[in-house]
Amino acid sequence: MIEIKGLTKKYGQFKALDNLNLTLSEGTVFGFVGANGAGKSTTFLILATLLQPTAGDVFIDGVDIRKNPEAVRKMIGYMPDFFGVYDQLKADEYLDFYGASYGIPEAERQKLIPQLLELVNLSHKRHAYVDLLSRGMKQRLCLARSLIHDPKVLILDEPASGLDPRARVEMRDILKTLKKMGKTILISSHILPELAEMCDEIGVIDNGRLIAHGSVAEIQDKLRGERVITVRLAGSLDSTIAFFEEDPYVSNIEQLDANDGVRFSYKGTEEDQVQLLKQAITNNVPILSFMEHVTNLEDVFMEITKGAD
C-alpha cells in the first residue's frame, strides 16, 4: 500500500530526511517513533502531498505522489499535529463543509456525518460549536474529518498529543476500530507504550534516518543479545559476594531485609544465565526467585537512539 524509496528532504545543507526507505502492506498499523525534529512530520507532509521531496519516490497504492497528487489525496486522510478549527461552526456543520469540499453529495453527507460522529464518540456533540469543544473532542472531530471520504490510508501526526489519559484511551480505542475496518494507518507519537499496543510495526527515526523497523517484538529482540534478570538468593551478602565475585555479569548486589536473602542483577546472554542458575544449584545456593527485566518500548527507543549521529 505504501512504498518509500530513497526519500530525502533538504533545507539548504540540512537534511531533514536522509534516504528513507519503507514498505507497508495494506491494513498495517505503523507507528513512527522519534524525538522532535527527527523527521516524522516532514515524512507525513510529503506523504500527504503537502511538501515536495528533494529526492526519492513515494507510491501509495501504486500511485506516484508527485506525478498524480490529486489521485493520492482521494486515497488518504491526513490529520496534522496542529489543525485549524472554524469559529461559529457546529460539529456537524464542520464535517459537512469538508464533505462538500470532497464533492460528496448532500444527501450522502447527511447519512455519513451521524455515522462518523458515532464512530468518534461525538454524537452527543453534534450541535455543539467546534471552538467550545475540549481538546480531546477536537482531536476526535479532526479524525472524523480525515475519514469523511473513506480513505484507504490514514496519516495521523501525533493524534494523542496533549490529551489527558482518558482522552488517550478513547483515541486508542477508535484507532483499534479503524484497524479492524482494514485501514492502513500511520501514526507518529511520543507516547511509546500506546504505540506498542496499537501498532503492527514500529519505525524509529533519528536525524532523518530510519534506524530500526519491524514489529515491536522484533525491535525488542535486537536488544536482547544481553538480557538482564534479577536474582534473589537465600544467604548473606558476604557469602553471595564471595560466590559471584569473579562473574563480570553480576551487579547491584544488595542485602534485603531479614530472611529475604540477597538480590542482584545479572546481565548476559540467555546461555550465560542458564549457567549461572546451574552453578547456584550445583553449589547448593538456594534460589528464592529470578525474573527477567522486561524491555519496554521506551527502553528500546533510548537504547536504539543512544549514540546516533
C-alpha angles and dihedrals in degrees: 000000000000125000122178119184124187093331111188132172122186131187102193105305093340116100111211088176124024118198096315116191123185138152123193127185124224113279094023120140106212125190120206111206124191146119123265108291094020093120105263098121092041090056092048093048090054092048088050090054090241096114130041116229121229092224141350137057133268125192127187113194087342095307119124107233093211097046097042111019094155092060090047093052090058090056100047137066113204125199112184123208090247120030137178125247126199123239117231093019122118121220095259091045089051092055091042090056092054093042089055089048088059091050096249109159116250095242090053092047091055090057095041101049097063089049092052093046089052091049092056094039095248102116090114090055097051093118097035119113112255096227090056095055121105118256092256091052091049089052091052091046090052089051089053088050091055089053097050094103096040097246123198092221130044119200108194118182109200095330093176097043113138095002124137118241094265093050091048091054090050091050092048092051091051091051090051088055091051090050090055088052089062099251118155103231131193115192130181118197147151090212093093103178091055090054088054090056096046107034135081091197136021129206122195114207124190127174091349095307128110100230099173135018133173143079117322089253092050093051091047091049090056087066094047099083079105119031127192122221129179113225126195118197134183114245141055131310092246094054092047093050090049092049096049104025093112095049111101093199096062119098143152096035111183138171112236127206120298114302091007095096128208129319129200141162122245122199121190144092121306089258090054091053093050089053091050092055092045089051092052092049093046091053094046094246105155113234111211097181145333129195134180118239104240113227109224127196093265089056089050093050094048093046096046095046094043108116094002112151 
